[in-house]
Amino acid sequence: MIGSYLSIYSLKFKPQRDSIAFIKTFSTMFSIIALFGVLGNITTGLVYLSPAKTFWRIARNRSTEEFESIPYICKLLNAYQWVYYGIIKPDSVLVATINGFGAVVELVFIVIFLVFASTQKMRVRTAILFGALDLVFPAVSFLLMQFLLHGQLRIDISGIFCVVFSMITYSSPLSAMKTVVSAKSVEYMPFLLSFFLFINGGVWTVYAFLTKDYFIGIPNGSGFLLGTAQLILYVMYMNPKPSKKISGNDSEEDGSKLDEPLISNLVS
């Protein structure tokens, strides 16, 4: 009789125990996802702020010298895409917040570039590119997606845009790596930049794996691999042999056309 009562008691409360275990597991997983999301926000923020020294120099010298505006225009466009993706996809607020911050940073950089452009031709070209790529194109694409697409299809199309623009921005790190190999020197690839690219890509790749978000995982997985390759090159060429110098501002340690990362990677 006692055994029967115990069996009934066990069957009665087993669903409750399973529910509690599920809640604990879900809570732990949510905490881990949130942790990597916050870490990703921090590392992406550092990547966005990495050109600050360059723009301090531009403002101090009141000239953009030989620096190009296209990396910052592309990074702003990329940030816009990720903000929209983070807004329309459920539970992706951390993606939207950090790229919203990045968009503000890039806007400040572009304004500084316009104010201190070294020539009128460069100022006009920057203004045209900014208007076309950072104002007209995002407005048109977002309106079309918002009113013509719905549900998961809208999220998928937005995610594809994010992946495409993120992958395009990898041309700059590849250029820096080519320069390191040809010059046999890491002079043209600052260590901290490579390190942050590595960390940022790794953190967001883990986040993408936990959330099963392949649109975040593809570009950031690529960023992680690129960061790893850059660190390997750094170890290989950290004790450089005498090499030919690269002319102009290309050898600037604080972020020139060679080593300026286009990536937010971000998700960045």
MOHUZI-V964204 format. One record per residue. RES is the residue in one letter. SS is DSSP state (H for helix, E for strand, C for the rest). PHI is phi as a letter, one per 20 degrees, with the letter a starting at -180 (NA if undefined). Layout:
res=RES ss=SS phi=PHI
res=RES ss=SS phi=PHI
This chain:
res=M ss=C phi=NA
res=I ss=H phi=f
res=G ss=H phi=f
res=S ss=H phi=f
res=Y ss=H phi=f
res=L ss=H phi=f
res=S ss=H phi=f
res=I ss=H phi=f
res=Y ss=H phi=f
res=S ss=H phi=f
res=L ss=H phi=f
res=K ss=H phi=f
res=F ss=H phi=d
res=K ss=H phi=f
res=P ss=H phi=g
res=Q ss=H phi=f
res=R ss=H phi=f
res=D ss=H phi=f
res=S ss=H phi=f
res=I ss=H phi=f
res=A ss=H phi=f
res=F ss=H phi=f
res=I ss=H phi=f
res=K ss=H phi=f
res=T ss=H phi=f
res=F ss=H phi=f
res=S ss=H phi=f
res=T ss=H phi=f
res=M ss=H phi=f
res=F ss=H phi=f
res=S ss=H phi=f
res=I ss=H phi=f
res=I ss=H phi=f
res=A ss=H phi=f
res=L ss=H phi=f
res=F ss=H phi=f
res=G ss=H phi=f
res=V ss=H phi=f
res=L ss=H phi=f
res=G ss=H phi=f
res=N ss=H phi=f
res=I ss=H phi=f
res=T ss=H phi=f
res=T ss=H phi=f
res=G ss=H phi=g
res=L ss=H phi=f
res=V ss=H phi=f
res=Y ss=H phi=f
res=L ss=H phi=e
res=S ss=C phi=g
res=P ss=C phi=e
res=A ss=H phi=g
res=K ss=H phi=f
res=T ss=H phi=f
res=F ss=H phi=f
res=W ss=H phi=f
res=R ss=H phi=f
res=I ss=H phi=f
res=A ss=H phi=f
res=R ss=H phi=f
res=N ss=H phi=e
res=R ss=C phi=l
res=S ss=C phi=a
res=T ss=C phi=e
res=E ss=C phi=l
res=E ss=C phi=d
res=F ss=C phi=f
res=E ss=C phi=d
res=S ss=C phi=e
res=I ss=H phi=g
res=P ss=H phi=f
res=Y ss=H phi=f
res=I ss=H phi=f
res=C ss=H phi=f
res=K ss=H phi=f
res=L ss=H phi=f
res=L ss=H phi=f
res=N ss=H phi=f
res=A ss=H phi=f
res=Y ss=H phi=g
res=Q ss=H phi=f
res=W ss=H phi=f
res=V ss=H phi=f
res=Y ss=H phi=f
res=Y ss=H phi=f
res=G ss=H phi=f
res=I ss=H phi=f
res=I ss=H phi=e
res=K ss=C phi=e
res=P ss=C phi=g
res=D ss=C phi=m
res=S ss=C phi=c
res=V ss=H phi=f
res=L ss=H phi=f
res=V ss=H phi=f
res=A ss=H phi=f
res=T ss=H phi=f
res=I ss=H phi=f
res=N ss=H phi=f
res=G ss=H phi=f
res=F ss=H phi=f
res=G ss=H phi=f
res=A ss=H phi=f
res=V ss=H phi=f
res=V ss=H phi=f
res=E ss=H phi=f
res=L ss=H phi=f
res=V ss=H phi=f
res=F ss=H phi=f
res=I ss=H phi=f
res=V ss=H phi=f
res=I ss=H phi=f
res=F ss=H phi=f
res=L ss=H phi=f
res=V ss=H phi=f
res=F ss=C phi=d
res=A ss=C phi=g
res=S ss=C phi=f
res=T ss=C phi=c
res=Q ss=H phi=f
res=K ss=H phi=f
res=M ss=H phi=f
res=R ss=H phi=f
res=V ss=H phi=f
res=R ss=H phi=f
res=T ss=H phi=f
res=A ss=H phi=f
res=I ss=H phi=f
res=L ss=H phi=f
res=F ss=H phi=f
res=G ss=H phi=f
res=A ss=H phi=f
res=L ss=H phi=e
res=D ss=H phi=d
res=L ss=H phi=c
res=V ss=H phi=f
res=F ss=H phi=f
res=P ss=H phi=f
res=A ss=H phi=f
res=V ss=H phi=f
res=S ss=H phi=f
res=F ss=H phi=f
res=L ss=H phi=f
res=L ss=H phi=f
res=M ss=H phi=f
res=Q ss=H phi=f
res=F ss=H phi=d
res=L ss=H phi=d
res=L ss=C phi=d
res=H ss=C phi=b
res=G ss=H phi=l
res=Q ss=H phi=f
res=L ss=H phi=f
res=R ss=H phi=f
res=I ss=H phi=f
res=D ss=H phi=f
res=I ss=H phi=f
res=S ss=H phi=f
res=G ss=H phi=f
res=I ss=H phi=f
res=F ss=H phi=g
res=C ss=H phi=f
res=V ss=H phi=f
res=V ss=H phi=f
res=F ss=H phi=f
res=S ss=H phi=f
res=M ss=H phi=f
res=I ss=H phi=f
res=T ss=C phi=f
res=Y ss=C phi=f
res=S ss=H phi=f
res=S ss=H phi=f
res=P ss=H phi=g
res=L ss=H phi=f
res=S ss=H phi=f
res=A ss=H phi=f
res=M ss=H phi=f
res=K ss=H phi=f
res=T ss=H phi=f
res=V ss=H phi=f
res=V ss=H phi=f
res=S ss=H phi=f
res=A ss=H phi=e
res=K ss=C phi=l
res=S ss=C phi=b
res=V ss=H phi=e
res=E ss=H phi=g
res=Y ss=H phi=e
res=M ss=C phi=b
res=P ss=C phi=g
res=F ss=H phi=f
res=L ss=H phi=f
res=L ss=H phi=f
res=S ss=H phi=f
res=F ss=H phi=f
res=F ss=H phi=f
res=L ss=H phi=f
res=F ss=H phi=f
res=I ss=H phi=f
res=N ss=H phi=f
res=G ss=H phi=f
res=G ss=H phi=f
res=V ss=H phi=f
res=W ss=H phi=f
res=T ss=H phi=f
res=V ss=H phi=f
res=Y ss=H phi=g
res=A ss=H phi=f
res=F ss=H phi=f
res=L ss=H phi=f
res=T ss=H phi=e
res=K ss=C phi=l
res=D ss=C phi=d
res=Y ss=H phi=f
res=F ss=H phi=f
res=I ss=H phi=e
res=G ss=H phi=f
res=I ss=H phi=f
res=P ss=H phi=f
res=N ss=H phi=f
res=G ss=H phi=f
res=S ss=H phi=f
res=G ss=H phi=f
res=F ss=H phi=f
res=L ss=H phi=f
res=L ss=H phi=f
res=G ss=H phi=f
res=T ss=H phi=f
res=A ss=H phi=f
res=Q ss=H phi=f
res=L ss=H phi=f
res=I ss=H phi=f
res=L ss=H phi=f
res=Y ss=H phi=f
res=V ss=H phi=f
res=M ss=H phi=f
res=Y ss=H phi=d
res=M ss=C phi=f
res=N ss=C phi=d
res=P ss=C phi=f
res=K ss=C phi=e
res=P ss=C phi=g
res=S ss=C phi=c
res=K ss=C phi=f
res=K ss=C phi=e
res=I ss=C phi=d
res=S ss=C phi=f
res=G ss=H phi=m
res=N ss=H phi=e
res=D ss=H phi=f
res=S ss=H phi=e
res=E ss=C phi=f
res=E ss=C phi=f
res=D ss=C phi=e
res=G ss=C phi=p
res=S ss=C phi=d
res=K ss=C phi=f
res=L ss=C phi=f
res=D ss=C phi=d
res=E ss=C phi=f
res=P ss=C phi=f
res=L ss=C phi=f
res=I ss=C phi=f
res=S ss=C phi=d
res=N ss=C phi=h
res=L ss=C phi=g
res=V ss=C phi=j
res=S ss=C phi=j
